[in-house]
Amino acid sequence: MRSRSRTLCALLAALALVLAPVPASADTGQSGFVALRSVDPTIVQEIRYAGHHNFVGVPIDGYLEPTCLLTRQAAQALRTVQRRVRPLGLTLKVYDCYRPQRAVDHFVRWAEDLADTTMKAEFYPQVDKTRLFLDGYISARSGHSRGSTLDVTLVRLPPAPQRPYVPGEALEPCYAPVGVRFPDNTVDMGTGYDCFDTLSHTADPRITGVARQNRDLLVNTMNAAGFTNLTEEWWHFTLRGEPFPDTYFDFPVARSSVC
């Protein structure tokens, strides 16, 4: 009788684990995620937070490899976008995909260190660092940590070589004209990536001509495939009906993390 009781307790405990809700910041749960390269290897990847060319100026916590991880649904939807832009002589290029919570925590620590302005001249030349939280550039949570949000742009085919960033090199404002700001190999979107400036707002009326056409093409094509743009950032998109809308993951960015 005692043996049966122990067995029943074990079964109930196992059932409780299966039915337990996912914690708000889970460091497991990689099933349901894929490496983008396994879904569409033709999409260009330049994962900025795995290197030094970002607003912090150093590799960000949790980025063990420069690779894009996404929920399977987001990766498949992005493949649909790629199939629509390639006949136009273009390819997608992703700057960031899934972002672990530990990376977001790194951003918060950096924002609180007002003495560290290493990359200000490029990424936030007109924003006082004391306002990064107030203006919404930095927050304690990011949709990227849910796995269905990504930062993306367009590159003309065949892709031109991307000049590597050299730590310590002279910086130019992210809103400077093409030819002055950092030489990205993308089409002109009016600003560089991660530009903390109102010019990055997708519909900013000061963005005209070719840059306006490029933004509209990106937004419309992404929208048709099921993504919604963040109006303050032309590069930022989230899959509608994302599979983990309330879960913020914390596993590292590495190919070995995905099941």
SVG drawing of the C-alpha trace seen along z (x, -y; Angstrom):
<svg xmlns="http://www.w3.org/2000/svg" viewBox="-3 -67 43 69">
<polyline fill="none" stroke="black" stroke-width="0.4" points="0.0,0.0 2.8,-2.4 4.5,-1.5 1.4,-2.3 1.1,-5.6 4.7,-6.6 4.0,-5.7 0.8,-7.8 2.7,-10.8 5.4,-10.5 2.8,-10.5 1.1,-13.5 4.4,-15.4 5.3,-14.6 1.9,-15.7 2.3,-19.0 5.6,-19.6 3.9,-19.1 1.0,-21.4 3.1,-24.1 2.9,-27.5 6.0,-28.8 7.8,-31.4 7.9,-35.0 11.7,-34.7 12.4,-31.2 15.9,-29.9 14.6,-26.7 12.0,-26.2 14.2,-26.3 11.8,-23.8 9.8,-25.8 12.9,-27.8 15.0,-27.3 18.2,-28.7 17.1,-31.0 19.9,-29.5 18.1,-26.1 14.9,-27.6 16.4,-30.1 20.2,-30.3 19.9,-33.0 18.9,-35.7 22.0,-37.8 22.9,-38.0 24.9,-40.7 24.1,-40.1 25.3,-43.4 25.1,-42.5 27.5,-39.6 30.2,-42.2 31.4,-45.7 29.4,-47.7 26.4,-48.5 25.3,-51.4 27.1,-49.8 30.4,-49.2 31.0,-45.6 29.6,-42.2 26.4,-41.9 25.8,-39.3 24.2,-36.1 25.3,-36.4 27.7,-33.5 27.5,-33.3 26.5,-35.7 23.5,-33.8 19.7,-34.4 17.4,-32.3 13.6,-32.7 10.4,-30.8 9.7,-28.4 6.6,-30.4 8.6,-33.7 11.4,-32.1 8.9,-30.6 7.1,-33.9 10.4,-35.6 11.2,-33.0 8.0,-34.1 9.2,-37.7 12.5,-36.6 10.8,-34.8 8.9,-38.0 11.8,-40.4 14.4,-38.3 12.6,-38.6 13.0,-42.4 16.8,-42.0 16.8,-42.3 17.5,-40.2 16.7,-40.5 19.4,-41.2 18.8,-40.7 20.6,-42.6 19.0,-41.0 16.5,-38.2 15.8,-36.4 17.5,-38.3 18.0,-36.7 16.8,-38.5 20.4,-38.7 21.2,-40.9 18.3,-43.2 19.7,-43.4 23.1,-44.3 21.5,-47.2 19.8,-48.4 23.2,-48.3 24.8,-50.2 22.1,-52.9 22.4,-53.4 26.2,-54.0 26.0,-57.6 29.8,-57.9 29.9,-55.3 29.2,-57.3 31.7,-55.4 29.2,-55.1 27.2,-58.3 28.6,-60.0 27.1,-57.4 24.0,-56.0 22.5,-58.7 24.3,-62.0 21.3,-64.2 19.9,-62.2 21.1,-62.8 21.9,-59.4 19.8,-60.4 16.7,-60.2 17.2,-56.7 14.6,-55.2 12.2,-58.1 12.3,-58.3 11.7,-54.6 15.0,-53.6 15.9,-51.2 13.5,-49.2 13.7,-46.3 11.8,-43.9 12.1,-43.4 9.8,-41.7 12.9,-40.2 13.1,-37.9 9.8,-36.2 11.5,-35.0 9.2,-36.3 10.6,-39.9 13.5,-40.8 15.4,-43.8 15.6,-43.6 16.5,-45.6 17.0,-45.2 20.2,-44.6 20.6,-44.8 21.7,-41.6 24.4,-40.5 25.3,-41.8 28.3,-44.1 31.0,-43.2 30.2,-44.6 33.2,-46.7 34.0,-45.5 33.7,-48.0 37.0,-48.7 36.6,-49.4 37.8,-52.9 37.4,-54.2 35.9,-57.7 32.2,-57.7 29.6,-59.6 26.0,-60.3 23.6,-57.5 21.3,-60.0 24.1,-61.5 23.7,-60.9 24.8,-57.8 28.5,-58.2 29.0,-59.9 27.5,-57.6 28.9,-54.1 29.1,-52.3 26.4,-49.6 25.9,-47.5 22.1,-47.9 19.7,-50.1 19.2,-53.6 16.6,-53.7 17.3,-57.3 19.2,-56.3 21.5,-53.6 20.3,-50.7 19.6,-51.3 19.6,-55.1 18.2,-56.7 16.6,-59.5 13.1,-60.5 14.2,-60.1 14.1,-56.4 10.3,-56.6 9.0,-54.7 6.6,-57.4 8.8,-60.4 7.9,-63.0 11.5,-64.1 12.3,-60.8 11.6,-61.2 12.6,-59.9 14.4,-56.6 14.7,-56.1 10.9,-56.5 10.3,-54.0 12.6,-51.5 10.9,-51.9 7.5,-51.4 8.6,-48.4 10.0,-46.7 7.0,-47.5 4.4,-46.5 6.1,-43.2 6.7,-42.3 3.1,-43.2 1.8,-41.0 3.6,-38.0 2.2,-38.6 4.6,-41.0 3.7,-44.3 6.2,-47.2 7.1,-49.2 6.3,-52.7 9.3,-54.2 11.8,-51.9 11.7,-51.2 13.7,-48.0 11.7,-46.4 9.0,-43.8 6.9,-41.3 5.0,-38.4 1.3,-38.7 -0.1,-35.7 3.4,-35.0 3.5,-31.6 5.0,-32.9 3.3,-36.3 3.9,-36.2 7.2,-34.4 10.6,-36.1 13.4,-33.6 17.0,-33.7 18.8,-30.9 22.0,-32.0 22.2,-32.9 24.0,-29.9 23.1,-27.2 23.4,-24.6 20.5,-26.3 17.8,-25.3 16.2,-21.8"/>
</svg>
